[in-house]
Amino acid sequence: MIELVWDAGQTATARLPSGNDLTVGEHPALSPIDLAAVSAAASVMGAFMDAASETGAPVLGYVATADVEQPESGKPVLHLRSYVVGSEGMDDESFSVLAVRALERSVVAQLFGDSVSAEWDLRVLHGV
């Protein structure tokens, strides 16, 4: 469980289950919107890596960018771009299955519902 304690203005300290503290709010390093983007990217990555492990997919690397767009009207949109490096044995079809599973299994991506824009890029290294 995360405990959020108001500090002053629009800033608070989040006490994390790990025992670490994180300052959140209007002017710290991570705004609530940044935290949502980081959380979504990490959740999708974790779901992808779990699915890859279950299938034995040879993942060598994973990098993602995430951004939460706040339109003037309507629901916020999560823009997620994931770049995956795999070795021989990973093909476009199995990669697509893993990408779909990751989005379906990611709790944070599910919170955005149909307001997720996901782009995936697979690079296969041969002879690794």
GILINRA-V487966 format. One record per pair of residues at least 24 apart in sequence whose C-alpha atoms are under 10 Angstrom apart, sorted by sequence separation. I is the first residue (numbers start at 1). J is the second residue. D is the distance in Angstrom with one decimal. If there is no record, write none. Layout:
[[I | J | D] [I | J | D]]
This chain:
[[41 | 65 | 7.1] [42 | 66 | 9.5] [60 | 84 | 7.6] [61 | 85 | 4.8] [62 | 86 | 8.9] [96 | 120 | 8.5] [41 | 66 | 6.0] [59 | 84 | 7.2] [60 | 85 | 5.3] [61 | 86 | 6.9] [95 | 120 | 9.1] [96 | 121 | 9.8] [38 | 64 | 9.6] [40 | 66 | 7.6] [41 | 67 | 9.0] [59 | 85 | 6.0] [60 | 86 | 5.1] [61 | 87 | 9.6] [95 | 121 | 9.3] [96 | 122 | 9.3] [38 | 65 | 8.6] [39 | 66 | 9.3] [40 | 67 | 9.3] [58 | 85 | 8.7] [59 | 86 | 4.4] [60 | 87 | 6.7] [95 | 122 | 7.4] [37 | 65 | 8.6] [38 | 66 | 6.8] [40 | 68 | 9.4] [58 | 86 | 5.5] [59 | 87 | 6.6] [37 | 66 | 5.3] [38 | 67 | 8.4] [57 | 86 | 7.8] [58 | 87 | 5.6] [59 | 88 | 9.6] [80 | 109 | 9.6] [92 | 121 | 9.6] [36 | 66 | 9.1] [37 | 67 | 5.5] [38 | 68 | 9.6] [57 | 87 | 8.6] [58 | 88 | 7.4] [59 | 89 | 9.7] [92 | 122 | 7.5] [36 | 67 | 8.6] [37 | 68 | 5.9] [57 | 88 | 9.4] [58 | 89 | 6.8] [59 | 90 | 8.1] [78 | 109 | 7.9] [91 | 122 | 8.6] [92 | 123 | 9.4] [34 | 66 | 8.8] [36 | 68 | 7.4] [37 | 69 | 9.6] [57 | 89 | 7.2] [58 | 90 | 6.4] [90 | 122 | 9.0] [91 | 123 | 9.3] [92 | 124 | 9.4] [34 | 67 | 7.7] [35 | 68 | 9.7] [56 | 89 | 9.4] [57 | 90 | 6.2] [90 | 123 | 9.3] [91 | 124 | 7.8] [33 | 67 | 8.4] [34 | 68 | 7.7] [56 | 90 | 9.5] [57 | 91 | 9.4] [78 | 112 | 6.9] [90 | 124 | 7.0] [33 | 68 | 6.6] [77 | 112 | 7.1] [78 | 113 | 9.5] [89 | 124 | 8.7] [90 | 125 | 9.5] [33 | 69 | 8.9] [44 | 80 | 9.1] [48 | 84 | 9.9] [59 | 95 | 9.9] [76 | 112 | 7.6] [77 | 113 | 9.3] [78 | 114 | 9.5] [79 | 115 | 8.6] [80 | 116 | 7.5] [81 | 117 | 8.3] [82 | 118 | 7.7] [83 | 119 | 8.5] [84 | 120 | 7.7] [85 | 121 | 8.5] [86 | 122 | 7.3] [87 | 123 | 8.4] [88 | 124 | 6.4] [89 | 125 | 9.8] [33 | 70 | 9.1] [41 | 78 | 9.4] [45 | 82 | 8.3] [57 | 94 | 8.1] [75 | 112 | 8.3] [77 | 114 | 8.6] [78 | 115 | 6.2] [79 | 116 | 6.1] [80 | 117 | 6.1] [81 | 118 | 5.8] [82 | 119 | 6.3] [83 | 120 | 6.0] [84 | 121 | 6.2] [85 | 122 | 5.9] [86 | 123 | 6.3] [87 | 124 | 5.2] [88 | 125 | 6.5] [89 | 126 | 9.2] [40 | 78 | 8.1] [41 | 79 | 9.5] [44 | 82 | 9.1] [52 | 90 | 10.0] [57 | 95 | 8.4] [75 | 113 | 9.8] [77 | 115 | 4.8] [78 | 116 | 4.8] [79 | 117 | 4.7] [80 | 118 | 4.8] [81 | 119 | 4.7] [82 | 120 | 4.9] [83 | 121 | 4.7] [84 | 122 | 4.9] [85 | 123 | 4.8] [86 | 124 | 4.8] [87 | 125 | 4.9] [88 | 126 | 5.5] [40 | 79 | 9.7] [41 | 80 | 6.9] [45 | 84 | 10.0] [55 | 94 | 9.2] [75 | 114 | 9.6] [76 | 115 | 6.9] [77 | 116 | 5.8] [78 | 117 | 6.0] [79 | 118 | 6.0] [80 | 119 | 6.3] [81 | 120 | 5.8] [82 | 121 | 6.2] [83 | 122 | 6.0] [84 | 123 | 6.3] [85 | 124 | 5.7] [86 | 125 | 6.2] [87 | 126 | 6.0] [88 | 127 | 7.2] [40 | 80 | 8.3] [41 | 81 | 8.7] [75 | 115 | 7.1] [76 | 116 | 9.0] [77 | 117 | 7.2] [78 | 118 | 8.1] [79 | 119 | 8.1] [80 | 120 | 8.4] [81 | 121 | 7.9] [82 | 122 | 8.5] [83 | 123 | 7.8] [84 | 124 | 8.4] [85 | 125 | 7.1] [86 | 126 | 8.8] [87 | 127 | 7.6] [88 | 128 | 7.4] [37 | 78 | 7.2] [41 | 82 | 8.5] [57 | 98 | 8.9] [74 | 115 | 9.8] [87 | 128 | 6.1] [36 | 78 | 8.9] [37 | 79 | 8.5] [52 | 94 | 9.4] [86 | 128 | 9.2] [33 | 76 | 9.8] [37 | 80 | 8.5] [52 | 95 | 8.8] [55 | 98 | 8.9] [68 | 112 | 9.9] [52 | 97 | 9.7] [51 | 97 | 9.1] [52 | 98 | 6.6] [69 | 115 | 9.9] [48 | 95 | 9.7] [51 | 98 | 6.1] [52 | 99 | 9.5] [68 | 115 | 9.9] [50 | 98 | 9.3] [51 | 99 | 8.8] [68 | 116 | 9.3] [48 | 97 | 9.9] [49 | 98 | 8.6] [51 | 100 | 9.9] [52 | 101 | 9.6] [68 | 117 | 10.0] [48 | 98 | 6.1] [49 | 99 | 9.9] [51 | 101 | 6.9] [52 | 102 | 9.3] [67 | 117 | 9.9] [47 | 98 | 8.8] [48 | 99 | 6.5] [50 | 101 | 9.6] [51 | 102 | 7.0] [66 | 117 | 9.8] [47 | 99 | 9.0] [48 | 100 | 8.8] [50 | 102 | 8.3] [66 | 118 | 9.3] [48 | 101 | 7.1] [49 | 102 | 8.1] [45 | 99 | 9.5] [47 | 101 | 7.5] [48 | 102 | 4.5] [51 | 105 | 9.1] [65 | 119 | 9.9] [44 | 99 | 8.8] [47 | 102 | 4.7] [48 | 103 | 8.0] [50 | 105 | 9.6] [64 | 119 | 9.7] [46 | 102 | 7.8] [47 | 103 | 7.5] [48 | 104 | 9.8] [64 | 120 | 9.1] [44 | 101 | 9.3] [45 | 102 | 7.3] [47 | 104 | 8.5] [48 | 105 | 8.4] [64 | 121 | 9.9] [44 | 102 | 5.5] [45 | 103 | 9.2] [47 | 105 | 5.9] [48 | 106 | 8.5] [63 | 121 | 9.9] [43 | 102 | 8.5] [44 | 103 | 6.0] [46 | 105 | 9.3] [47 | 106 | 5.7] [62 | 121 | 10.0] [43 | 103 | 8.9] [44 | 104 | 8.8] [46 | 106 | 7.8] [47 | 107 | 8.9] [62 | 122 | 9.5] [44 | 105 | 7.7] [45 | 106 | 8.4] [61 | 122 | 10.0] [43 | 105 | 8.6] [44 | 106 | 5.1] [61 | 123 | 9.5] [40 | 103 | 9.8] [43 | 106 | 5.3] [44 | 107 | 8.2] [59 | 122 | 10.0] [60 | 123 | 9.8] [42 | 106 | 9.0] [43 | 107 | 6.8] [44 | 108 | 7.7] [60 | 124 | 9.1] [41 | 106 | 9.2] [43 | 108 | 6.2] [44 | 109 | 7.0] [59 | 124 | 9.2] [60 | 125 | 8.8] [40 | 106 | 7.7] [42 | 108 | 8.9] [43 | 109 | 7.4] [44 | 110 | 9.8] [58 | 124 | 9.6] [39 | 106 | 10.0] [40 | 107 | 8.2] [41 | 108 | 8.5] [42 | 109 | 9.9] [39 | 107 | 9.7] [40 | 108 | 5.1] [41 | 109 | 8.4] [60 | 128 | 9.3] [39 | 108 | 6.8] [40 | 109 | 5.7] [38 | 108 | 10.0] [39 | 109 | 8.9] [40 | 110 | 9.2] [37 | 108 | 9.3] [40 | 111 | 9.2] [36 | 108 | 8.2] [37 | 109 | 9.7] [40 | 112 | 9.1] [36 | 109 | 9.8]]
